[in-house]
Amino acid sequence: MINANFRKLVLGRAVGNAGDSIYMIAMNWFILQLTNSALWIGIMNVAIVLPGVLLFLFGDSIDRHSKRRLLVAVEFSQLVIVVMLIGLVALHIKLPGIYVGLVFVAALFGSLAYPIQDTLVPLLVEPDQLVQAQADMSIAYKGTDYVFNALSGFLISLCSVLGVLIMDAATFVVTVATFRRIKLAEPRQQHTREKSLYLNQILVGFKIISTDPLLRLLTFASVVMNFFFGGLNTYVVLFGRHFGGSIYYGILESMSAVGILLGMTVVYR
């Protein structure tokens, strides 16, 4: 791989993404067991997906601070949330709203990791290595995604949701330790931009979308497709139970991730 620091970033991304997959699969299955409600599964999936919609609010903050420290902080924050989930499950707390809230916060930190890593890559590799570097990061992301989606279902059937969450906490410990070992002399950020100016720039982006017919169409189509994709994520949990248990849930999630990976590869080429 390109260099030692970039290897650490890819390794941390792979292990961290495994952690993301594990707690998302585990908590979806746990909520189904706790509530036996498709509505609560839908709410849980909204909590998992919604943070991705809010990422545009954090761009300026990412620009202003050390990328490596931010990356360590967001992964450590996920570790803290997973430890809290372990405690609640161990104590047999039966309040689904608490679990949904904690998963939302964990997913927010997890979503922030991706733009932070994207800004780190150009600092770790040469310009002519960027394409290969992004390909390696994509493999680390999606590759671990479908492997651990399937594996999580198997692990739940083998050692329960609590055991899987404990394993998940271990993945975040490894991720934090790996990212801390990245050695990077980041350029000193010179920012005079006010927060209000950044928000105005965001509003300009929305205005551009609203006034361009093609962008309006693309945005609307994306909203519709993501709505149905979110619905599919909800029903996959129910299908898994119908077919026979958490192993089938993991297999279905795995097939979904494989399809996404193949689709992205075809469209990219």
Long-range contacts (C-beta under 8 A, 24 or more apart in sequence): 1-136, 2-124, 2-125, 2-129, 2-132, 2-133, 2-136, 3-124, 3-125, 5-124, 5-182, 5-183, 5-184, 6-121, 6-124, 6-125, 6-133, 6-136, 8-178, 8-179, 8-181, 8-182, 9-117, 9-120, 9-121, 9-124, 9-137, 9-179, 9-182, 10-136, 10-137, 10-140, 11-140, 11-178, 12-71, 12-75, 12-175, 12-178, 12-179, 12-182, 13-113, 13-117, 13-137, 13-140, 13-141, 14-140, 14-141, 14-143, 14-144, 15-144, 15-171, 15-174, 15-175, 15-178, 16-75, 16-78, 16-110, 16-113, 16-171, 16-172, 16-175, 17-140, 17-141, 17-144, 17-145, 17-148, 18-144, 18-147, 18-148, 18-171, 19-78, 19-82, 19-168, 19-171, 19-172, 19-175, 20-78, 20-107, 20-110, 21-144, 21-145, 21-148, 21-149, 21-152, 22-148, 22-152, 22-155, 22-164, 22-165, 22-167, 22-168, 22-171, 23-82, 23-85, 23-103, 23-106, 23-165, 23-168, 24-48, 24-103, 24-107, 25-148, 25-149, 25-152, 25-153, 25-156, 25-249, 25-250, 25-253, 26-152, 26-156, 26-161, 26-164, 26-165, 26-168, 27-85, 27-99, 27-103, 27-161, 28-237, 28-249, 29-153, 29-156, 29-161, 29-237, 29-240, 29-246, 29-249, 30-89, 30-99, 30-161, 31-96, 31-99, 31-100, 32-237, 32-238, 32-241, 33-161, 34-94, 34-96, 34-99, 35-96, 38-234, 38-235, 38-238, 40-96, 40-100, 41-234, 41-237, 41-238, 42-230, 42-231, 42-234, 43-96, 43-100, 44-96, 44-99, 44-100, 44-103, 45-230, 45-233, 45-234, 46-230, 47-100, 47-101, 47-103, 47-104, 47-107, 48-103, 48-104, 48-107, 49-107, 49-226, 49-230, 49-233, 50-104, 50-107, 51-104, 51-107, 51-108, 51-110, 51-111, 51-112, 52-111, 54-108, 54-111, 55-111, 55-112, 55-114, 55-115, 56-202, 56-205, 57-202, 58-112, 58-115, 59-115, 59-198, 60-191, 60-193, 60-195, 60-198, 62-112, 62-115, 62-116, 62-119, 63-119, 63-189, 63-191, 64-189, 64-191, 65-189, 66-186, 67-116, 67-119, 67-120, 67-123, 67-184, 67-186, 68-120, 68-179, 68-182, 68-184, 68-186, 70-112, 70-116, 71-113, 71-116, 71-117, 71-120, 71-179, 72-176, 72-179, 72-180, 74-109, 74-110, 74-112, 74-113, 74-116, 75-109, 75-113, 75-172, 75-175, 75-176, 75-179, 76-172, 76-176, 77-105, 77-106, 77-109, 78-106, 78-109, 78-110, 78-172, 79-169, 79-172, 79-173, 79-176, 81-105, 81-106, 81-109, 82-106, 82-165, 82-168, 82-169, 82-172, 83-169, 85-165, 86-162, 86-165, 86-166, 86-169, 89-161, 89-162, 89-165, 90-162, 114-141, 120-182, 120-184, 123-184, 123-186, 123-187, 124-182, 124-184, 138-264, 142-257, 142-260, 142-261, 142-264, 143-261, 145-257, 145-261, 146-253, 146-254, 146-255, 146-256, 146-257, 146-258, 146-261, 147-254, 149-250, 149-253, 149-254, 149-256, 149-257, 150-250, 150-251, 150-253, 150-254, 151-250, 152-250, 152-253, 153-240, 153-245, 153-246, 153-247, 153-248, 153-249, 153-250, 153-251, 153-253, 154-246, 154-247, 154-250, 156-246, 156-250, 157-245, 157-246, 157-247, 232-256
